[in-house]
Amino acid sequence: MNPEKDNVSVLFIGVDGSDSRDFGEKTRSDALMLATLNEKDKTVKLVSIPRDSYVYVPEVDYKTKINHAHFFGGPKATIETVEETMDVPVDYYVKMNFYAFMDVIDALNGINVEVPYELYEKDAEDNHDAIHLLPGKQKLNGEEALALARTRKQDNDVERGKRQQEIIKAVVKRAVSANSISKYDDIIEAIGNNMETNMTFDEMKSLVSYGTKGSLDIEPLSLAGQDMYIDGTYYWELDPDSLDEVIYDLKQHLEVSSTNSEKNDDEDMANE
């Protein structure tokens, strides 16, 4: 797999970790975003997967919240679950905790993003109401961007996912700007042990071409659904039609054929 020649997918795994939340390996994912990159068109599709989505987790062989997959088996179990749910291959993953997220943004000297409403939110160390943001387009530092990415007091996980998509777009836009390219070594060094990935540094740098070949084209996708409770526990029930539409878009973008559906077709033929 070569990002300079091939269409690839990247799964971003945000984990709920900081000094005040030292869960070690047994942590749930706080944010999941799957990006597909079309090498020819230099376009990106970015889908936010709600963390409470009720899906099948192969690692434990039953359905539960998708963010539990990381608790059961780290990035490997998370990737398997996303591949099972989205029916597309995951080529690369980038796992980041709170500090890596903040370090990237601070190394870029902040990002410009829209804050939808006034909010008070915890900081990275869970100090209550430590971050206060007013609505409007503004430049945010790492702590402020983290607060915006985490909050869902005034809406829900789907809207939270949309905010996270806008933050990722702002980070990428800033990262591929001419005055930021020279900072990549500094960014990687700053992140240090707070990021884990199966991408090489050269593979990461090769993705810069998606932003330097003209205007950056990132299309956000959302997974519709509805609230659901099972034995008093809250879940997000994915809408089958919405899921199918997103899966179709991602497959077309990656130029890959179906995997799960082909498997089901084979089983149906065998049963006829």
LINWO-V399285 format. One record per helix or strand of 3 or more residues. SS is the DSSP state (helix for helix, strand for strand). FROM is the first residue (numbers start at 0). LEN is the number of residues. If there is no record, write none. Layout:
BEGIN
{{SS;FROM;LEN} {SS;FROM;LEN}}
END
This chain:
BEGIN
{{strand;7;8} {strand;28;10} {strand;42;6} {strand;52;5} {strand;61;4} {helix;67;19} {strand;91;5} {helix;97;10} {strand;110;5} {strand;118;3} {strand;130;3} {strand;135;5} {helix;141;9} {helix;156;19} {helix;180;14} {strand;194;3} {helix;200;6} {helix;208;4} {strand;216;6} {strand;224;6} {strand;232;6} {helix;239;15} {helix;259;12}}
END
